[in-house]
Amino acid sequence: MKNICILIIAFISSFGFAQKTESPYLEVLTPNAVIPLKSTKVDVKISGNIANVHIAQTYQNTGSIPIEAKYVFPLSTQAAVHKMQMTIGDRTINAKIFEKQEAQRVYDKALKEGKRAAKLDQHRPNVFQMNVGNIMQNDIVTIDIYYTEMLVPTTGEYEFMFPGVVGPRFTGENTSGETTFNQPYTGKGIADTFDFDLNVQINSGIPIADVSSNTHKINVNYPNTRIAEISLKKENENSSNRDFILTYGMRGKEIQSGLLLYEEEGEHFFAYMMEPPKASVNVKETAKEYLFIVDVSGSMNGYPMEVSKKLFRNLLVNLPETDHYNILLFAGGSVVLSDKPLSCTKENIQKGINFLSNERGGGGTRLLNALKTAYQLPRMDKTSARSMVVITDGYVSVERKAFEMIEQNLGQANVFTFGIGSSVNRYLLEGMSKVSNSESFIVTEMNKANEVAEKFRNYIKSPILTQIRIKAEGFDAYDVTPSSIPDVFASRPILVFGKYRGDAKGTLTITGQSGNGIFQKEFMVADGMLSKDNEALKYLWARKKIERLDDYKTRFRDNTKDEVIALGLKYNLVTQYTSFVAVDNEVVNTSGNRKVVKQPLPMPKNVNNSAVGAEASVKGKTFIKKQKKTEIVKNDDEVLTEKATTWFKENYTKIIEKYLKKYDGIRVKVAKNGTISTVEILVNGVWITNEVLLERINLITIDHVFSIGKEVTITIKN
């Protein structure tokens, strides 16, 4: 078993407060700790625009008593989860779909009877939980999960994303008593506690081009021009602590558009994808007003904060002088740059850059409070069109409350979101923009900040197509979703799902208003692709209808829950109200005793331990040795600094020598209680905060702490 150590970093933002929550926590695992998840293996088959995903989670019990494993993990917000199986030895049990409360009763009854059982619940469209009970000593149990989703290209580029980990959520604004996010996390940079592997095969009717991943190192093999096989390279470190993102295109930036059809007894399904017209080059730009709402909480500390600063700077410096802007920073509290919007002069833009530049990130993530404050801020004038630009990792648990606040203020502002990080909360980010009929953007790494900022600028210039209507003639279409098609801004296809009666004949016509005048495109239904291989369409249609009914809605009809349950049961889908349960009939645990074990989650890549809260408790056993505290008699500042420098050099010799080979100097602040609170490096005459070095220093076990009751700064230069 891998040895795992952790460090808690305490940091409070200048205007917030420490993130206090009983939800996520750091856990230290001993060498004999029982870690139930042995491996996760992902197999992806992409055919045309449809991705079919198979996940195999293998659980084991290396302990001496029966266990019940609980594992919270993410899936795509668009995933239609339609099948689950449990395998023990040579026996495979197909899971059945139940209404959620009934699923819990079936699962509990099986465990009470001493049988092995597994249950899959959905807590959010992108957050799921697997429970596997009565795993006996030396048992190996494999759970297979199957889902499908539709991939929609943007500007000719396709993207497949498989999420790696549910990031730690701040629950300070959640009053529901929810315990979903009360999960253990290993410390930043700690090795994966389970094996992770992923393979993708792309089959296309058009030659494939430009297969790449900015998140993982990959192998790409082309059996022919229309097939690509992708696998992870062995040198990937901690490959499960971040989303896997694969991008690819087709020769000449073509996309696979058209009509897909599937028929089974009693029901017929279709999906129509149409490429929008080219953007007009004769676009007259109008003055705009932007309110940048920037998350500076504990989970943004370090690298994510630096990515935010780079993105923000790029967005700001490229605004024309006719535009206006303001900035609201939020964590436990919030602070505003100006009491009114500022014009985008060079002087005012520099004010904005300076305003954010000194922020490091710390405290809670009170998003609702920030949005409330934002909506109360004055506009440039009553007629101005304001866009709110929210920059965050989305690590909160109040998604629906945020959607509700945006929905109640639709007339005040559009809401664009920028997700910062390797494993952001896409449900929140996509939902905020969808409710506002806007767009969300994701920045995973520093080198993507400028590219994403440019995408945003191109997006907001002008819509490509407005007043969009779809009309069916001679084709009996019904239950079409979306029921109304929003304006198209980005170069992204229009996608419509639906059902139809009778034969696949007639026409589908899309009309709208483009920058070049009236747009109209007609498609002959008989030219569509009718195939038994398109079975995924029934799951995708049902999932889209559930999204429309439930995912982002805050006001429900009386029968909304019943409609979602009916769809889940009929089409075998996991939803907020339906769950999969698999029960093995063999009785193996006659005593009925078992230990609940939560699978520890990896801290998302580049996220510091402060994400779980500056005062979060450590649960579980630890290998961190108690340090002997040596009190040093108070003396004059010069002598104290000299003694502190000597103490620091004696205890941290190797790491000092390593970093002084790269940089011109190291500056350390030692707090009153003897802990090292800040580390800076000297680069070209400028001192820069280095959170990585701070963590590495604090992970080193030392014999005594230098404590004098006052802060001391230690400077070591080459």
Buried (B, 14 or more C-beta within 10 A) or exposed (E): EEEBBBBBBBBBBBBBBBBBBEBBBBBBBEEEBBBBBBBBBBBBBBBBBBBBBBBBBBBBBBBEEBBBBBBBBBBBBBBBBBBBBBBBEEEEBEBBBBBBEEBBEBBEEBBEBBBBBBBBBBBBBBBBBBBBBBBBEEBEBBBBBBBBBBBBBBEBBBEBBBBBBBBBBBBBBBEEEBEBBBBBBBBBBBEBBBEBBBBBBBEBEBBBBEBEBEBBEBEBEEEEEBBBBBBBEEEBEBBBBBBBBBBBBBEEEBBBBBBBBBBEEEBBBBBBBBBBBEBBEEEEEEBBBBBBBBBBBBBBBBBBBBBBBBBBBBBBBBBEEEBBBBBBBBBBBBBBBBEEBBBBEEEBBEBBBEBBEEBBBBBBBBBBBBBEBBBEBEBBEEEBEBBBBBBBBBBBBBBBBBBBBBBEBEEBBBBBBBBBBBBBBBBBBBBBBBBBEBBBBBBBBBEBBBEBBEBBEBBBBBBBBBEBEBEBEEBEBEBBBBEEBBBBBBBBBBBBBBBBEEEBEBBBBBBBBBBEEEBEBEBEBBEBBBEEEBBBBBBBBBBBBBBEBBBBBBEEEEEBBEBBBBBBBEBBBBBBBBBBBBBBEEEBBEEEEBEEBBBBBBBBBBBBBBBBBBEBEBEBEBEEEEEEEEEBEEEEEEEBBEBBBEBBEEBBEEBBEEBBEEBBBBBBBBBEEBBBBBBBBBEEEEBEBBBBBBBBBBBEEBEBBBBBEEEBBBEBEE
